[in-house]
């Protein structure tokens, strides 16, 4: 089945049967609040989001601790006070991104386009005009959903996703990410549909910076710390004969900035470890430009080299 015929490209139907179950009523209430907040000016919803993030920082001790461990490892030269403030700012940005889901799901196209500034589109157009296949390197910043939507409004684009256990949340994420009928491929389907989509001339919006365990990873430095890194970006670029264009999304006052950068030169080199290290170096450079917006609540260093204890233990 081709990517363009993937049923996930069609608008998902709201799961009415699941919504009637009492265990999902809380999610329904949250969805209603997002619907209301999505109609507020972004300046107002961002203030509410900052408050939500401050609350998340106070009540979610597990994620707060993970973020502190990550920031301490990645920014050892910062003072303890600066690192603590970075974590607080990250939670505020995360809260804002959560409430922005209402805007992403229900804002009119005119309002959406007015709030999203796409920079560097000629880098993508130039590669496509030369007949090149394109992989968009999109790290896990809090605004990551917007980047794929913005690019899909200009050129056919598809991405991968992990189905959510909560069917209402899964529907909401489909609704936001498929604004321009951008196909979503379940990760469990593997890379064959990705190669097929690239072969059909679609650009692939790829978020590869996750620790999926030692079986699928190589160790490459990230902020000087060995990190279990997926070597998929280099292998996929080689297999598809594709260029890799970094795509970074930033929350800004009043909306978002999606920045496309020049295609990575001399990438891939065909060796998993150097290619993974190159990817991490590119992501690290982007993170240093907006450190509060990277997803520090992920266990970035969950998988350790043999004999090295987990920093989250």
N, C-alpha and C positions, 0 to 999 in steps of 0.2 A: 504494500500500500504506500503510495507516495505521500510526501509531507503535505502537499497542497490538498489532498483528499482526506487528510486526517480529520475525524469528526471533532477533535478538540479545537479546530479552527473556527467552528461555529459557536454562536452564543450559547452558553450553557443554560439549561433550564433550571429555574429555581427548584430546590428539592422540597416541595411542599409536604410530602409524607414524612420526611425526616424532621421537618420543622415543627410538626405537630407533637413530636415526642417530648415529654417534660424535660429530658436531659439537655435539650437544645433550646429551651425557652430563654435561658440567660444569653445565649448567642443571638437570639432574635432581638432581644432588648438592645444589645450592643449594636446590632445591625441598624435598628431604628435610630439610635443615637447618631451613628455614622451618617445616615441619610440626612438627618437634620443638620449636623455639623458641616456636611458637604455643601450645604447651601449658604453657609456663612461666608463672608469675605475671608480670604486666606489669612489676612492680618489678624482676624479674630480667632480663627481656628488654630493658628499657630500659637497664640497665647494660651489657649486651652491645652494644646499639645505639650507645650513646655511644662504646664502644671501637671499633666498626666505623667510626663517623664520624671518629674521630681517625685511624684508619688511612687512610681515604679522603682526608683532608686531606693526609696525608704522601705518598701514592703518586700521586694524580691531580692532577698539576701543571697540566694544562690547565684543569680545572674550578676549581681553586683560584685560578688567575690571573684567570679570568673573574669569579669572585665578588669578588676584591679590586678589580678595575676598577669593577664595579657599585657596591660599597659606597663606594669613594672618591668616585665621582661623586655619589652620593645623599646622603652625609653628610660634606660638606666641612668642617663645623664641628667634627666629632669629632677627637680627637687620633689620630695614626697608630696608637698603641697600642690605643685603643678600637676603631678600625675593624678592626684585625687580630684582636682578641679576638672581635668580632662575627662575623667570617668563621669562626673556629674553632667558635664556638657554633652557627653555622648547620650546619656539617658534622656536629656531634654530633647535632643535631635531625634532620638528614636520615638519618643512620644509624639512629636510633631508629625513624623512620617506615618505613624499608626493612624492618627486622625485624618491625615491627608488621603487615606483610602476612600473616604466618603467623597472627596473631591474627584479622585481618579475614576471612581465608579459611576458617578452621576453628573459630573459637570458637562455642560454642552461642549461641542467641539470648539466653538469659538472661544469659550472661556478657557478651555484646556490649552489651546494653542497660544492664547494670550499670556498664559502663565509659565510656559515652557520655552526657554531660549536654547535653540540648538546651534552649537558653535562647531565649526570645522567640517561641515557637510561636504565641502569640495574634496576632502581626503577620501571620503567614501565614493563620491561620484567619479573621481578620477580612476580609482581602482576598478570600478564596475565598467567604466567606459573602455578600459583596456581588456575587458573580458575576464577579469580576475574574479575568483571566488573569494568571499570575504567572511572572516570570523571576527566578531566584535568581542574583544576582551573586556568583560564587564565585572569588576570586583564587587564584593558584597558591601557596598555602601548603603546607607539607610534609604536612599532614593533610587535603589536599583530597579524597581518596577517601572519607573518613569522613563529610564533610558531606552528600554526596549520598545515602549509604546511610541516614544518620540521618533525613533528611527523608522519604525514600521509605518508611520504616517508618510514617509517619503519613499521608501523602497520596500519590497517584499522581505519580510523578516520573520524568523521563527526562533523559538527558544525551548529550553527544557524546563521541567518542573517536577517536584515531588508531590504526588497527590496527598492532600490533607485528610486526616482521619475524620475531622468534623466536616460533614458535607456542606454546611452553610458557609464555612470559611473557605472551603474548596471552590464553591460557586463564586464567592466574592472575588477571590484571586483570579479566577478565570475571567470574570467580568472586567476587571481592571486591566489585565494583561492582554486581552483580546479586543481592545477598543477598535483596532483596524483589522480585525479578523486575522490576527497573527497566530499561526498554528503553535500549539504547545505540545511538546512530545514528552511523555512520561519517561523519566530517566531509566526505568527498568527495561525499556525497549532497546537500550544500547545505542551504539553509534551508527548502525546501518541506516536508519531513517535520517540521521544528521548528514551523512555523506550523500544520501539521495537528495535531500533538500538543497545542499550546496550545489549538487550537480544540476538541479533545476533552476539555478540562478538566484536563489534566495540567500540573504545574509543570515548568519547564525549568531544570535545574541547569547554569549556563553559566559557563565559564571563558574569558573573552575577552581576558585580558591577555597576549597573545603578539605578537611581532614577526614578521609573515608577509610582510614585504617592502613596497615602495612601492606596488605595484599595488592592494592591498586596504586601504591605511592612510591615515590623515591624521596630521600631526604635532601632538602635544599635550604639554604639560609633564608630566613625572613626576619629582617631587623637583627641579623647576626645570630639568630637562634635556629638550630636545625628544626625544620618543619616538614612533616609528611605532606608531600605536594603531589598532586595529580600530574602526571606527565602527558595528559591527554591533549593539551593545547598544541604542543609541538608535533605529536604523532598525527593528530587530525589535520593540522596545516599541511604536513607532508603528504598524507594520503589523499587529500582533496586538492593539492596544489593551490592552496589558498594563502592570501595575505592576512595578517593579523593587525587589526586597527583597534587601539585602546579606546574605550568608551567609558567616561567617568561622569557620574551624575552627582550634582551637588544641590542640597537645599539652599536656596537664597531667599532673602526677604521678598515676599510676594509670589514665589513660585520655585522654579527649578532651572538649573543650567545643565545641559547635557553637552559634554565636550568630546568631540572626536579628534584624535591626534593622528599624526602621520603613521603609516603602516610601519611595523617593526622591520628594520633593516637586518639582513643576514639572519633571518629566523624562519624556520628552525635550522639548527646545525646538524640534526640527526642523531644527537646523543641525549638520552632522556634527562640526565642530571644537569648538564649545562643549559638545556632548554627550560627545565623547571626553574633553575636559578635565575635565568633571564626573565621569566614571567614574574617571579617573586620580586625581582628588583624593580620591574616596571610598576607593579602594584604598590610596593613600598614607597616609591617616588610619589605616586598619587596620594597615598595615605598621609604622607608628611605635609601635603598641601591642605588637607582638611581632616586632621586626625580625629576630631570628635565625631565624624560621620561614618567611620568604619565600624563594622559589626564586632565590637570587642567582646560581646557576650557569647560568641561562639568559642568552643574549646579549640583554639587554633593550634595548640601544641599537645593535643590529647595523646597522639601516638608518639612515643619516644624511641630513640635509638636503643639497642639492647643495653641493659644495665642502667639506663638513665631513668630515675623515678619521675612520675607524673607531677607537674607543678600544681595540679588541682587536687592532689590527694589530701 
